[in-house]
Amino acid sequence: MRRQPDQTPSPSPETVKAGSRPNPAADTAALAAVIAKLGPDFYASIAEAAEVLTTAFAHGGKALICGNGGSAAEAQHFSDELLGRYRANRPGYPVIALTADSAALTCIGNDFGFTEIFARQVQAYGNHGDVLLTLSTSGNSPNILRAVEVAKERGLTVIALTGPRGTLRERADISIDAPSAVTARIQEIHLHAIHLLSEYFEPPRAH
């Protein structure tokens, strides 16, 4: 028997309560307030992370990047900025987003469990002197913490982009913390941090 299409009507503007509607201006103001909280420690961590990445690349090392959900997208974004380009034409940098291979992720997840999806790739690709860059808004994602554990065992330096709480910031060598408890704001600050880091790998701007 042929399945009938779902006849449930889409919600109309009249059925949406005014109180549930987004307030773009308020969200923008909230983001601006978080940006205003970024202080010397945040920018010092950015500079330190850039130095660690630069040193790794200069000695033939690479960076591995991972995150879940929106953080996975941001991991791939940063990988693309360095492997491709951010502003100017320049050589690409050896960066691998551990989130990009769906076959590998599902293979590892199916055979070894979701907690191992990044750790097993770190074990396979990571060498002493490489860098693992992790993104986690909560700082408590089990698969991220497991990847950090393996990275430490293999002599990688760990950089974390996270929020104000969680275990990740304690286990990372360098922690770039977004000063907000709101997931969306943390992700927005992480994107800003990615672009700030990318600037360190660009040719000097012409004046």
URHU-V850501 format. One record per residue. N is the residue number from 1. RES is the residue in three letters. PHI is phi in degrees with one decimal (none if undefined). NEAR is the number of other C-alpha atoms within 8 Angstrom. D_FIRST is the distance of its C-alpha to the first C-alpha in whole Angstrom. Layout:
BEGIN
N,RES,PHI,NEAR,D_FIRST
N,RES,PHI,NEAR,D_FIRST
END
This chain:
BEGIN
1,MET,none,2,0
2,ARG,-72.2,3,4
3,ARG,-75.4,4,6
4,GLN,-78.3,4,9
5,PRO,-63.9,4,12
6,ASP,-63.2,4,15
7,GLN,-94.7,4,17
8,THR,-64.2,4,20
9,PRO,-70.4,4,23
10,SER,-71.5,4,25
11,PRO,-64.3,7,29
12,SER,-93.5,6,31
13,PRO,-55.0,5,35
14,GLU,-69.3,6,36
15,THR,-89.0,6,34
16,VAL,-90.4,9,35
17,LYS,-68.0,7,38
18,ALA,-58.1,5,42
19,GLY,-67.9,4,43
20,SER,-92.3,6,40
21,ARG,-73.3,7,40
22,PRO,-68.5,4,42
23,ASN,-122.0,6,46
24,PRO,-56.7,6,46
25,ALA,-64.6,6,50
26,ALA,-67.5,7,50
27,ASP,-64.4,8,48
28,THR,-64.6,8,50
29,ALA,-64.3,8,53
30,ALA,-64.3,8,52
31,LEU,-64.4,10,52
32,ALA,-60.5,8,55
33,ALA,-65.8,8,57
34,VAL,-68.9,11,55
35,ILE,-59.1,8,57
36,ALA,-64.1,7,60
37,LYS,-82.8,7,60
38,LEU,-67.0,11,60
39,GLY,-118.3,7,63
40,PRO,-55.7,6,66
41,ASP,-63.2,7,64
42,PHE,-61.7,10,61
43,TYR,-71.0,9,62
44,ALA,-65.9,8,64
45,SER,-67.0,11,61
46,ILE,-60.1,12,60
47,ALA,-63.2,9,63
48,GLU,-65.6,9,63
49,ALA,-63.5,11,60
50,ALA,-62.9,10,60
51,GLU,-65.0,8,64
52,VAL,-63.1,10,62
53,LEU,-64.4,11,59
54,THR,-60.0,9,62
55,THR,-63.7,8,64
56,ALA,-60.7,14,61
57,PHE,-64.2,11,60
58,ALA,-65.1,7,64
59,HIS,-102.7,6,64
60,GLY,82.1,6,61
61,GLY,-88.4,12,59
62,LYS,-142.2,13,55
63,ALA,-116.7,13,53
64,LEU,-109.8,14,50
65,ILE,-129.6,16,48
66,CYS,-150.9,16,45
67,GLY,-173.1,15,43
68,ASN,-113.6,10,40
69,GLY,60.7,6,37
70,GLY,-60.3,8,39
71,SER,-69.4,13,42
72,ALA,-65.6,12,41
73,ALA,-63.3,10,40
74,GLU,-69.9,12,44
75,ALA,-60.8,15,45
76,GLN,-68.5,12,44
77,HIS,-59.5,8,45
78,PHE,-64.7,11,49
79,SER,-57.4,13,48
80,ASP,-66.2,9,47
81,GLU,-63.1,10,50
82,LEU,-88.2,14,53
83,LEU,-72.0,10,51
84,GLY,-88.2,8,51
85,ARG,-151.3,11,53
86,TYR,-101.7,9,54
87,ARG,-119.9,5,56
88,ALA,-105.0,7,58
89,ASN,-73.4,5,58
90,ARG,-160.3,7,59
91,PRO,-59.2,4,58
92,GLY,-76.0,8,55
93,TYR,-107.3,8,55
94,PRO,-76.7,10,54
95,VAL,-126.1,11,51
96,ILE,-120.0,9,48
97,ALA,-83.9,11,45
98,LEU,-73.6,10,43
99,THR,-95.2,14,40
100,ALA,-87.0,6,39
101,ASP,-95.6,7,38
102,SER,-64.4,7,35
103,ALA,-66.1,6,35
104,ALA,-65.0,8,38
105,LEU,-61.9,11,37
106,THR,-74.6,9,33
107,CYS,-63.3,8,35
108,ILE,-65.8,13,38
109,GLY,-61.5,12,36
110,ASN,-70.3,8,34
111,ASP,-86.7,6,37
112,PHE,-123.2,9,40
113,GLY,103.8,9,38
114,PHE,-61.6,9,38
115,THR,-62.8,12,41
116,GLU,-96.9,13,42
117,ILE,-62.6,15,40
118,PHE,-97.4,15,44
119,ALA,-59.1,16,46
120,ARG,-66.7,10,45
121,GLN,-70.3,10,46
122,VAL,-62.5,12,49
123,GLN,-61.6,10,50
124,ALA,-80.0,6,49
125,TYR,-101.1,6,51
126,GLY,-80.8,13,53
127,ASN,-128.3,9,57
128,HIS,-53.8,7,60
129,GLY,95.8,9,61
130,ASP,-76.9,14,57
131,VAL,-126.2,16,56
132,LEU,-108.4,14,53
133,LEU,-108.1,12,51
134,THR,-115.1,13,49
135,LEU,-124.7,16,47
136,SER,-155.1,16,46
137,THR,-69.0,11,46
138,SER,-84.1,10,46
139,GLY,78.5,12,49
140,ASN,-128.2,10,47
141,SER,-64.3,8,44
142,PRO,-58.0,7,44
143,ASN,-71.6,12,43
144,ILE,-72.3,16,46
145,LEU,-63.3,11,49
146,ARG,-67.4,12,48
147,ALA,-62.6,13,48
148,VAL,-62.8,13,52
149,GLU,-58.2,9,53
150,VAL,-67.7,11,52
151,ALA,-59.9,16,54
152,LYS,-63.8,10,57
153,GLU,-62.3,7,57
154,ARG,-98.0,10,57
155,GLY,83.3,10,60
156,LEU,-88.1,14,57
157,THR,-85.4,13,58
158,VAL,-108.6,14,56
159,ILE,-110.1,14,55
160,ALA,-118.3,16,53
161,LEU,-107.7,14,52
162,THR,-150.0,18,51
163,GLY,-104.8,15,51
164,PRO,-81.7,9,54
165,ARG,-132.4,8,53
166,GLY,105.4,10,52
167,THR,-76.1,9,53
168,LEU,-57.5,13,52
169,ARG,-63.9,13,55
170,GLU,-79.9,7,57
171,ARG,-93.6,7,56
172,ALA,-77.9,12,56
173,ASP,-75.2,8,60
174,ILE,-133.2,11,59
175,SER,-121.8,12,57
176,ILE,-104.0,11,56
177,ASP,-103.2,11,55
178,ALA,-84.5,13,53
179,PRO,-82.7,10,55
180,SER,-155.9,10,52
181,ALA,-99.0,8,50
182,VAL,-93.7,6,47
183,THR,-55.7,9,45
184,ALA,-60.8,6,44
185,ARG,-66.2,12,48
186,ILE,-61.6,15,48
187,GLN,-62.3,11,46
188,GLU,-66.5,9,48
189,ILE,-68.6,10,51
190,HIS,-62.4,13,50
191,LEU,-63.1,9,49
192,HIS,-60.3,8,53
193,ALA,-62.4,9,54
194,ILE,-59.0,9,52
195,HIS,-70.5,9,54
196,LEU,-62.8,9,57
197,LEU,-62.7,12,57
198,SER,-61.2,12,56
199,GLU,-61.0,8,59
200,TYR,-67.9,7,61
201,PHE,-108.8,8,60
202,GLU,-102.0,10,61
203,PRO,-61.5,6,64
204,PRO,-57.0,4,66
205,ARG,-69.7,4,66
206,ALA,-75.0,3,68
207,HIS,-109.6,2,71
END
